[in-house]
């Protein structure tokens, strides 16, 4: 990670009093960052070769991560939104020697059978050893299965993607980045920490807001943008939709400073993109996956095509092999933890196409493809994006049902809970019909189920970071479509009972 440490030294020499990082509780100048990093690197010396990091977004998280990189450790972020069971399995799987945390999270970190240390800032001074070159970052991603697995990246992958993003986004020292997504997400680590440091830009970590986002609550983004006035931010589609709704409701416009809003992680409904465009929100969609160090392609200033994931980053080659996206780049992971090394090319499992100008369109997951009994091939993500244009629908999952017609599970936001509370099946069907009005008849779900976010989580239908587990949704819908499920529905809650009977 010498490319980052060299950047810190350059900025500390050129702009020692300039603000480098800030969070809800304070700020660090470039000189402060250099000195705090040196202290933390010395403190990290005896903590073991594999370090877990369990902390909220903020200065302590960043300093601990950079210190681990400086000492050539293997760093494993431990998302605070994961369950204790998941975290315990990660600690064992990764062979974590110690957990670095904050005082407020030390008690929880101590549950996992390894030493838990609150990051110390003794400011003792002294010579900082030269940085090591063998840093590894292990990102545990639950993917679509709900079972976390470790994706291993080294400096090679991280530097390639960080430099590619700096070029594509036009990043500079004039930028001010606002971090609202949890830092254990690889994309957020790259965009909120590595990219600003490389460019000499400022980054602010909205600690409390990011904790709420991790818990599924993205309200308040519009006022936060108005107060912080960033130039750049990364959002997931749900947060972009929330922002559009808040700006409309409050009669606000995005700050004039905002020049780059990167959005990825899932398809963005066309009506949301259109509304964002009308409001002047500079949205740039992209595509990537953890196995390719998070970013493969993105739209960029001067090269944006709505509805696509943009063009490949510098140094990235994308091929389409029998419909599947295949990526070749220096950003392809070193491998899965405990597995064999990855090759230079990665078969993503995603379906896509590339137009004559090199813009990538992602059609959905290869293993999600629905083949109906009438021979239709349907990517459910296409339909789900249409359904999620309604702010009352937080998430949607479309399945093949009985093979002849499609089923849909709507996981509603707080705005949509009246559908469940009132048992208003007609209103729900009307909404689905309206949302799918531009789709062919064979792509319109026939049977509809609805659950609240809380009920969906309790039913095990979501991963710990809020993604739908499709196999479980298929099983859930199949069980609740059966006559036996109807006979046994007497012992479920009133809201669930209405879901099982009225909504199926």
N, C-alpha and C positions, 0 to 999 in steps of 0.2 A: 504493500500500500504506500510505497514511497511517493507515488504521484500525489497523494493527498498530503503527506507530511511535508513534502517540498512546497506545496501550495500554502500550507499554514505558515511555514517559515517565511515565504515571500511576502505574504500579507502582513505578518507581524512586523516585518522590517519596514514595509512601505506605508502601512496604515495601522500602527500599533493601537491607536485609540478608537479605530472604527469598530462598530458593533458587528460581530460575527454571528453569534447565536443568542437567542433569548427564549424564555418560556414564561409561564404565568407568574413565576416567582423571581425572575431576575434576568440578567444579561451578561454576556462575556464579550469583551473586546478581542481582537485578534491576538494581542499580547497575552490577555488572560487565558485564551484558549490554548496557546502554545505552552504557557506555564502550568496550567491545570493538567494538560495532557502529560507533561513530563512528570508531574507528581503522581498521577494515576498509573503511569507506566511503571514507575518504581514500585508503587504499592502492589501492582499486579504480579510482581516477580515470583512470589511464593504461593500463588493461588492454584497452581496445577496447570496441566497442558490443555484441558478442555473446560471451558467456562460457560455456565449458564447465565443468562442475563434476564432478570425479572424486574422490570421497572416501568413506570408510566412514561409516556412521551415527555421529553424534557432534557435539560442540560446533563443531568446525571446519566441518563441512558446513553447520550451521545459520547460523553467523556469515557464511560466504561467501555463502550464498543471500540472507540479509537485506541484506547489503551491496550485492549486485547489484541487489536490488529498490530499495534506497535511492537508488542512482545511476541508476535508470531504464534499466538494461541489459536485454538479452534474455538470459535464463539457460537453458542447456540441460543438464540433468542427464545425466551419462554413467554409466550403470549399470556397476559394476565386474564384474557377472556377465555382461555382454555380451561377445562375442568381440572380438578386436582388429579383425577384418574388419568387424563391425557398427559398432564405435565409429569406425573410420576413415571409413566411409560417412556416419555421422551428422555427423562433423566437417566433411566436405565439403558435405553437403546443407544443413546449418544455417549454413554460412559462419562457423564459429567463429573468432574472432580470437586467443583465448588460452584455456588451460585452467588453472583454479585447482584445486589438489590439495593433498596432504600430502606431507611428505618421503618417507614410506614408499611412496608411489605415484607419485612424480615420474618415475622412470625409465620406467614404462609410459606415463604421460601424454605423455612427450616423443617417443613413437614416431609421433605423428600429424601431424607437419609444421607445428605451430604452437607458439608459446612456451608452456611449462608452468611455472607459478609455484606454489611452496608458500606457502600463506597466511601472511602475516607478522603478528606481534603485537608491534609495536615500542613501543606505549604512549606514543607521542611527544606525545600531547595535541594541543591546538589546537581551533579551531572546526570543527564539522561542518556542512557546507552543508545547506541545507533539502532535504528529500527530493523526488525527482522523481516525476512521475505516470505516466510512460510505460513502466513495467515490463511485460515479457512473459515468460511461462514457457512453454517448449516441451518437451512431454513426448513422448518417442518410445516408442510402443507397438507391439509386434510383433503384437498382436491374434491372429487365428487363422491368419494367412498366413505368419508368420515373417519378413516384410519390415517393418522398422521404418518408421513414418511420423510426422512431427511434428505434434502437436496443440497449437495456440497458445491460451493463456489470458492475459488481462490482469487487472488489479486488479478490474475489474467482475465477472468470473466468480468469481474467488477470494473476494472479499468476500461475494458473495451466498450462495455455498455454505457458507462458514465461519459466517456468521451463522445460516443455516438449521440447520446442524448443532448450533450452540450451543443454539438453542432446542429442537430435537428431543431432544437428549441430556440437557438440564438441566445443562449445564456450568456450573461455578462455580470460584471461587478455592480452594475446598476440595478440588478434584480433584488427583489425581496420576496422570499418564498414563505408561504403560510402552510404549515403542516397540520392537517386535521385527521389523517388516517393513522391507525396504530403503526408504530415503527417496526414491530415484528413482521409486517408485510414488506417483502423485499423491495417492491416498487417504491414504497414510501421511504425506506432507508436510502435508496439510491437518489431519489429526487429531493429529499429533505436534508440529507447529510452530505453525501458524496458529491453531488452535482454543485450545490452552492459553494462548498469548500474549493472545489476545482476552479470555479469561475470567480471566486472572491466575492460572492454575493452574501446577503444576509438571509438567515432562516429564523422564523419564529415558530415555536411549538406551542400550539393551543392545548395545553395539558388537559384541562377539564373537559373541553369540547371533544377531544380525541377519545377520552374515556367514555363519554356518552355515545359517541359513534360506535365504539367497540361493543356497547350494550344495545345497539340498534336504534339509537335516538339521534337523529341528525338535525333536530330543530335548532334554529338560532344561527344558521350559517350566514344568512344575509346581513344581520347586524354585525356579526364578527368581521365579515369582509369590509363593511363600511368603516369599522373602527381601525382595522389593521392596514387597510389599503395596500394589499400585496400586488406584485406584478405577476405572480405565478402560483398555481395550486394544482394538486392532483385530486380528482374526485372519482368515486364509483358512480354508476348510473343512478342509483337511488338517491345519492346526495345531490347530483345535478338536478334531478326531478324535484327534490325538496327545495333547492335554491330557487328554481324557476317559480314554484308555487309561492314561496315566501316573498319574492320580489313583487309578484303580481298582487298578493294580498296586502302588502305594506306600501305599495305604490313607490317602490324604490327602483333605482337603476344600479347596475354593477359599478364599482368604483372605476373612474377613468384610468387609474393606474394599471388595472388588470389587463394583461396582454396575452396570457397563455393559461388556458384551463385544459389540462390533459385529462381525458376520461378513458377508462379501460376497465376490464374485468368482466364485462358482459355487453351484449348489444344494447344500444340506447334507442328507445322508441322514437320513431320519426317525429311524432308531434312534439316531443320534448326538445329534440334538436331544432325543430322549426321555431318553437317558442324562445329558445335560448338565442337563436340567430336574431329574432325580432328585437330582443332586449339588449342586444349588443354584447352577449357573453361570448368571448372568443374560445369556442370549444374546438379541441383538436383530439379526435379519437385515435386510439392506438390499439395494438395487439401484442400480446406476449404471454409467457408462461414461466413459472419458476425454473423449469429445467433449462430455459434459455436466458437466464438472468433477468427475467421479468419483461424485457421489452425487445421486440423483434422489428416492428414497423410502427410508424406513426405519421399522422398528418402534421404539417408544419406550416409556418408562415410562407405564403407564396406557393404552396403545394398542398392544397386542402381539397378533398373531394368528399362531401357529406355522404355518410352511409358506408364508407370504406374505412379500413384501418390504416390507410396511408401507404407510404412507400417504405421499403426496408431501411433500417439505419445504415450508416456507413459501415462497410465491412461485413454486412449480412447478406447472404444469398438465400432466396426463397424459391423452391421448386414445388410444383404440384404433381404428385404421383398418384394416379388413379383417384384424383379428387382430394387427396390428403396433403396438407401443408407439411413440407419438409424443410427444415432450417439448417443452414450451415453457417457457422460463425465462431469467432473466438469466445462468444458468450455462452456457448453450449456448456452445460454443467460438467464438472469433473466426474460426477456420477452420483448415484444414491449412496447414502452412508451404509457401509457394510456390503455394498454390491460391487460389481465390476465397473471399470472406468467407462465413461461414455465416449462414443466416437465423435468425429468432427461434425457429423450430421445427425439431426434429431427428428424422428417422425413424431409429430405433435399429437396425432390422433384427432386433429381438427380438420374439417372439410373447408375448402376455400377455392378461390379463383383469383387470377391476376389479370388486369386489363392491359391494353396495349401501352399504357403509360406507366405501368409498374405498380399501380395501386392494388392493394390486397383487399379482397372481400372475404370475410369469414362467415361460413354458412352454418356452422354448428359442430358439435362433437360427432365423430364418425360412429361411435358406439351408442349415440342417442338416436340415430336415424330410425324413423318409424316406417315400416313397410306394411301398408294396409292390405286387406284381403282383396282389394281391387287393383293391387299392383302399384299403388302410389308410393313414392318415396318422399317422406316429409321430415324436414329438420324442425324439431319442436321449438328451437330457439327463435325461429322466425315468428311463430304464433305467440310465443311468450312475450316477445318484445312489444307486439301489438297490444296484448292484454295489460302490460305494465305501464302503458301510457296513461292509465287512470290512476290518480294519486291514491285512490282507495285500495289499490292492489299493490302490496309491497313486493311480493314474489309470485311467480306463477310456474306451474309445471304441467306440461302436456304429455300425456301418455297414449299408447296405442289402443287402450281399452280392449274391446273384444275383437279387434282386428278390422272391423267394418267401420267403426266410428271412433272419434277421439274423445278422451276424457281430459278434464282440466281440474287441477287443484289450485284454488286461489287462496293465497295466504295474505290476509288483509292487513292493512295498516290501521292505526287507531281510527282514521277517518272512515274506514270501511266496516267497522265492527257492528254498525247498525244493521247491516245486511244479515249478520248472524243473529243478533239480538232480536230483530223483528221477524226473522224467518221470511224475508221478502224475496222469495224465489223469482217472482215476475220481474222485479226491479233488477235483480242480478242477471237474469237471462237477457233482458233488454240491454243492459250495459255491455255484456259480452257480444251480443249481436252488433251493437254499434261499433265497438272497438275492432271487430273483425270484418267490418263492412267492405274493406278493400281486399280481403282474402277470398280465394275460390271456395266454393261450398265444401269441398272435401277437407279443407283445412280449418273449418269452424268446429270447435268442441261441441259435442252433443250433450254429454253428461258433465255436470259441474259440481264440485265440492268446494266448501270454504271453511277455513280455520283461521283463528287469530294467530299471530306470531308466537304467542306464549303457548297455545295449544299445539302448534306444529312442532315447537321445540320439545315439549313434553312427550310428544308422540315419537320423537327420535327422527323426525323428517328433515332436520337441519343439521349441518355441521356446526362446530363450535364457533366458527366465524360467519355463520349465517347463510351458508350456501345450501341449496336443496340437494338432498341425497336421493337421486332419481330411483334407484332400485327400491328404496324403502317407500317412496311415494307410490310406485307401481303396486307393491304389496299391499299398502294401506288402502288404495282405491279398489283393488281386487277383493280384499276382505269385506269392504263395506258395500260392495255391489252384490254380494252373495246373499241368498235367502237366509242362510244361517246367521249372518251378521245382523240382519233385520230382526230376527227372533231374539238375539241376545243383546239387543240395544237398550234394554231396560235399565241397566246398571251404569249407564254413562251420564255425564252431566247434561243439563238441559241444552246448553249451547251446542255440545257435541251431538246430542240426539237430533236436534234440528238439522245439523249438518248431515248426519247419516241418512235421514229420511227425506227431508224437504229438498235437500240440495243434490240428491243423487238420482 
